[in-house]
Amino acid sequence: MYELTPQRQQQLRAFIAELFVELPRADQRRWAGAYLEGLLTTPGKKTLRRMADILGASPTASQSLHQFVNASPWQWEPVRDRLAHWVSQHATPDSLVLDMAYIPKRGSQSCGVHTRYIPGQGVGSCQLGIAAMLAGRDHIAPVDWALHLPSRWLDDPAARSRARIPDCLTSKTTGQQALDLVDAQDHGLTAALPVVGNFSCAEEITSLVMGLTMRGREFVLAVPATTLVQTERGNTVPAGQLWGRDRSTGWPTPPTMATAAVRLPLPHVISPEYQLMTVRPSSGSRTAQLWLSNVRDRRRMYQLVGRLDDSARLLNHLAGQFGLADFEGRSYRGWHHYVTLVSAAYVWSQTSHMYEPA
């Protein structure tokens, strides 16, 4: 884990003071610092007891950490805004990346937990987080999150009460939540960045594409092979069948990379023209990768595609080294507090060498 020298501890305190400046109470800011230090320095599973032991804190410290992350009424949105500004100031992002974080869970009490297909693992029980990340050629950092809440969590008053889900929250698809994250990052630092996204549900692609088009955003979206597209001849086909397949290999033809101009089949409306790109995987899976985009430069489009590989590695790193999957609380507020702290710890670990406090 991260080694905090006396100089780094001083810099971390300055980072915490800047990031959590809007927390109203001094004890909240103190426990925010303790929690970040615990995430940075505790090896293995990030339980409250283990973090308290590593910090050498009082016997009641684990309870105070629990109170801070689960019950303390601090707002996470201003912290995330400051985190996005921090990343933009200390790096050069060229895209806003949206990806799915499947967080395995046992039991049924953690807010938002449900059974679903988890890519690469099969059917399992998990929370589904949608991560918004600022990415560039040599960096990627999480700056915002949404938690997907299936209808059983929103339609059951008892479940809403136990998880302390705000009354204002209504049912939304992951595509709608993705657009909310785009809108939340629509400020001077990131408004012009293209959106790169990975969504597994073909039924949501059309609404997401049209939402980004209406917002005037460039985008590159990984799409499933079942996504329906309309060819230049007016035929509507699944995207995975656009080029046909080589019977001997199973790859789309041509076998390496190809692009085609397509539209989306919309009722009573003529869709704008988009680019559909297919790339044969370098090894392993026999399934072609497909992306839909309004970026015209194929080289730039392919460069942005690589950001999804970066986001997959980042989410694995957050789970393995920063405790993304270790949250023990069950509330909606606690989950958002926790992923905010995990994001801040990761960003600090990657950018602290660039920072000199005033």
TADA-V837984 format. One record per backbone hydrogen bond with DSSP energy under -1.0 kcal/mol. CO is the residue of the C=O (numbers start at 0). NH is the residue of the N-H. E is the energy in kcal/mol with one decimal. If there is no record, write none. Layout:
{{CO/NH/E} {CO/NH/E}}
This chain:
{{4/8/-2.7} {5/9/-1.8} {6/10/-2.1} {7/11/-2.8} {8/12/-2.2} {9/13/-1.8} {10/14/-2.3} {11/15/-2.7} {12/16/-2.4} {13/17/-1.9} {14/18/-2.7} {15/19/-2.8} {19/22/-1.8} {24/28/-1.7} {25/29/-2.2} {26/30/-2.2} {27/31/-2.1} {28/32/-1.9} {29/33/-2.0} {30/34/-2.5} {31/35/-2.3} {32/36/-2.4} {33/37/-2.3} {34/38/-2.4} {35/39/-2.1} {36/40/-2.0} {37/41/-1.9} {39/1/-2.1} {44/46/-1.3} {46/50/-2.5} {47/51/-2.5} {48/52/-2.1} {49/53/-2.4} {50/54/-2.2} {51/56/-1.9} {57/60/-2.1} {59/63/-1.8} {60/64/-2.7} {61/65/-2.2} {62/66/-2.4} {63/67/-2.3} {64/68/-2.2} {65/69/-2.4} {66/70/-1.8} {66/71/-2.3} {71/73/-1.1} {75/79/-2.3} {76/80/-2.3} {77/81/-2.1} {78/82/-2.0} {79/83/-2.5} {80/84/-2.1} {81/85/-2.4} {82/86/-2.4} {83/87/-2.4} {84/88/-2.1} {85/89/-1.8} {86/90/-1.1} {94/134/-2.4} {95/195/-2.7} {96/132/-2.9} {97/197/-1.5} {98/130/-2.7} {100/128/-2.8} {102/126/-2.5} {109/112/-2.3} {113/125/-2.5} {115/123/-2.6} {117/120/-2.6} {117/121/-2.2} {121/117/-2.8} {123/115/-2.4} {124/104/-2.0} {125/113/-2.3} {126/102/-2.9} {127/147/-2.8} {128/100/-3.4} {129/145/-1.7} {130/98/-1.9} {131/142/-3.0} {131/143/-1.5} {132/96/-3.2} {133/140/-2.0} {134/93/-3.4} {134/94/-1.4} {138/135/-3.1} {140/133/-2.3} {143/131/-2.9} {145/129/-3.0} {149/152/-1.8} {149/153/-1.0} {150/154/-3.0} {155/159/-2.5} {156/160/-2.2} {157/161/-2.5} {158/162/-2.2} {159/164/-2.3} {162/331/-3.0} {165/168/-1.4} {172/176/-2.2} {173/177/-2.1} {174/178/-1.9} {175/179/-1.8} {176/180/-1.9} {177/181/-2.1} {178/182/-2.6} {179/183/-2.2} {180/184/-1.2} {182/185/-1.5} {184/186/-1.9} {186/190/-2.5} {189/192/-1.6} {193/95/-2.7} {194/219/-2.4} {195/97/-3.1} {196/221/-2.9} {200/203/-1.3} {203/207/-2.1} {204/208/-3.1} {205/209/-2.6} {206/210/-2.1} {207/211/-2.3} {208/212/-2.4} {209/213/-2.6} {210/214/-1.2} {211/216/-2.4} {212/215/-1.5} {217/194/-2.8} {218/293/-1.3} {219/196/-2.2} {220/291/-2.6} {221/198/-1.1} {223/226/-1.8} {224/239/-2.6} {226/238/-3.1} {228/236/-2.5} {229/262/-2.2} {230/233/-1.9} {234/230/-2.9} {236/228/-2.6} {237/240/-2.2} {238/241/-1.4} {245/249/-3.4} {250/245/-2.8} {255/279/-2.6} {257/277/-2.7} {259/275/-2.8} {261/273/-3.4} {262/229/-3.4} {263/265/-1.3} {273/261/-2.6} {274/292/-2.4} {275/259/-1.8} {276/290/-2.3} {277/257/-1.9} {278/288/-2.3} {288/278/-2.0} {289/222/-2.2} {290/276/-3.0} {291/220/-2.8} {292/274/-3.6} {296/300/-2.6} {297/301/-2.5} {298/302/-1.9} {299/303/-2.2} {300/304/-1.9} {301/305/-1.1} {303/306/-1.8} {304/307/-1.7} {305/309/-1.5} {306/310/-2.2} {307/311/-2.1} {308/312/-2.0} {309/313/-2.3} {310/314/-2.6} {311/315/-1.9} {312/316/-2.2} {313/317/-2.9} {314/318/-1.9} {315/319/-2.5} {316/320/-3.0} {317/323/-2.4} {322/325/-1.9} {330/334/-2.0} {331/335/-2.0} {332/336/-2.6} {333/337/-2.7} {334/338/-2.6} {335/339/-1.6} {336/340/-2.0} {337/341/-2.6} {338/342/-2.2} {339/343/-2.3} {340/344/-2.5} {341/345/-2.3} {342/346/-2.7} {343/347/-2.5} {344/348/-2.2} {345/349/-1.6} {346/350/-1.8} {347/351/-2.0} {350/353/-2.1} {351/354/-1.4}}
